Amino acid sequence: KLTEVLQWYVTTFRDPLMLQPPEWFQAFMYCEALLQLPFFPVAAYAFFKGGCKWIRTPAIIYSTHVATTLFAILAHILFHDFSTSEQPGPRTQRERLALLSVYAPYLLIPLLILFTMLCNPHYNQVEKRKRK
């Protein structure tokens, strides 16, 4: 069943990165497995518990990493010549924008996290240490 869903997605959105990912995309997937996936339960705990200011640095690292990888992916979607690809890629600007809309939330959410960590006074306060 999952292969059918994957095939439907690739056919519908013309995303060749999912069937035959280039080496640079595979490297991003390894980073996701090693860095991002372990971050999710830790971040979920910190955000649901609330008041966990220690999540600021890991969240900044996570969000900047994800945003950086997404810039490369989005640039590839917008500018790559897919006519030479073995798998069918987007042919028209409309198809490129449709595929871009699938990946866009993976950029927007980390940017919101980054903005929150940098600008929200709760996470941006400098702790004052008590003097003895």
C-alpha positions as CSV (number, residue, x, y, z in Angstrom):
1,K,0.0,0.0,0.0
2,L,2.8,2.5,0.8
3,T,4.3,1.9,-2.6
4,E,1.0,2.7,-4.2
5,V,0.8,6.0,-2.2
6,L,4.4,6.8,-3.2
7,Q,3.6,6.1,-6.8
8,W,0.5,8.3,-6.6
9,Y,2.4,11.1,-5.1
10,V,5.3,10.9,-7.6
11,T,2.8,10.8,-10.5
12,T,0.5,13.5,-9.2
13,F,3.2,16.0,-8.2
14,R,5.9,14.9,-10.7
15,D,8.5,14.6,-7.9
16,P,11.5,12.6,-9.2
17,L,13.4,13.3,-6.0
18,M,11.4,10.6,-4.2
19,L,12.0,7.7,-6.7
20,Q,15.6,8.4,-7.7
21,P,17.1,10.9,-5.2
22,P,20.4,12.4,-6.3
23,E,23.3,12.0,-3.9
24,W,23.0,15.5,-2.3
25,F,19.3,14.7,-1.6
26,Q,20.2,11.4,0.0
27,A,22.7,13.2,2.2
28,F,19.8,15.5,3.3
29,M,17.7,12.4,4.1
30,Y,20.6,10.9,6.3
31,C,20.8,14.2,8.1
32,E,17.1,14.1,8.7
33,A,17.3,10.6,10.1
34,L,20.3,11.4,12.3
35,L,19.6,14.9,13.4
36,Q,16.0,15.9,12.8
37,L,14.1,12.8,13.9
38,P,15.7,12.7,17.3
39,F,14.9,16.4,17.8
40,F,11.1,15.9,17.3
41,P,10.3,14.1,20.6
42,V,12.6,16.4,22.5
43,A,11.1,19.5,21.0
44,A,7.5,18.1,21.5
45,Y,8.3,17.6,25.2
46,A,9.8,21.1,25.6
47,F,7.0,22.9,23.8
48,F,4.1,20.9,25.4
49,K,5.6,21.2,28.8
50,G,6.3,24.9,28.4
51,G,8.8,27.0,30.1
52,C,11.7,25.0,28.8
53,K,14.2,27.7,27.8
54,W,16.9,25.1,27.1
55,I,15.1,24.2,23.8
56,R,16.3,27.5,22.3
57,T,19.7,26.4,21.1
58,P,18.6,23.0,19.7
59,A,15.6,24.7,18.0
60,I,17.9,27.3,16.4
61,I,20.2,24.6,15.2
62,Y,17.3,22.4,13.9
63,S,15.5,25.3,12.1
64,T,18.6,26.7,10.4
65,H,19.7,23.3,9.2
66,V,16.3,22.5,7.8
67,A,15.9,25.9,6.2
68,T,19.3,25.6,4.6
69,T,18.5,22.2,3.1
70,L,15.1,23.4,1.9
71,F,16.6,26.3,0.0
72,A,18.7,23.9,-2.0
73,I,15.7,21.6,-2.7
74,L,13.5,24.5,-3.7
75,A,16.1,25.9,-6.0
76,H,16.5,22.5,-7.6
77,I,12.7,22.3,-8.1
78,L,12.6,25.8,-9.7
79,F,15.7,25.7,-11.9
80,H,16.7,22.1,-12.7
81,D,16.3,20.8,-16.3
82,F,14.1,17.7,-15.6
83,S,13.9,16.8,-19.3
84,T,17.1,14.8,-18.9
85,S,15.8,12.9,-15.8
86,E,14.9,9.2,-15.9
87,Q,11.8,9.9,-13.7
88,P,9.3,12.5,-14.9
89,G,9.8,15.8,-13.3
90,P,7.7,19.0,-13.5
91,R,7.5,20.2,-17.1
92,T,5.6,23.5,-16.7
93,Q,5.9,26.4,-14.3
94,R,2.5,25.4,-12.8
95,E,3.8,21.9,-12.1
96,R,7.0,23.3,-10.5
97,L,4.9,25.6,-8.3
98,A,2.6,22.7,-7.3
99,L,5.7,20.6,-6.3
100,L,7.1,23.7,-4.5
101,S,3.9,23.9,-2.5
102,V,4.5,20.4,-1.2
103,Y,7.9,21.3,0.1
104,A,7.1,24.9,1.2
105,P,5.8,24.0,4.7
106,Y,9.0,22.2,5.4
107,L,10.7,25.6,5.0
108,L,8.0,27.8,6.6
109,I,7.6,25.9,9.9
110,P,11.4,25.9,10.7
111,L,11.5,29.6,9.8
112,L,8.6,30.2,12.3
113,I,10.5,28.2,14.9
114,L,13.7,30.2,14.2
115,F,11.8,33.5,14.4
116,T,10.1,32.5,17.7
117,M,13.4,31.4,19.2
118,L,15.2,34.7,18.2
119,C,12.4,37.2,18.8
120,N,10.1,35.8,21.5
121,P,11.1,37.4,24.9
122,H,10.4,34.1,26.7
123,Y,13.1,32.3,24.8
124,N,15.4,35.3,24.3
125,Q,15.8,36.4,27.9
126,V,19.3,36.4,29.3
127,E,19.2,34.7,32.7
128,K,20.6,36.8,35.5
129,R,22.7,34.8,37.9
130,K,22.4,35.6,41.6
131,R,25.5,36.9,43.2
132,K,26.5,35.4,46.5
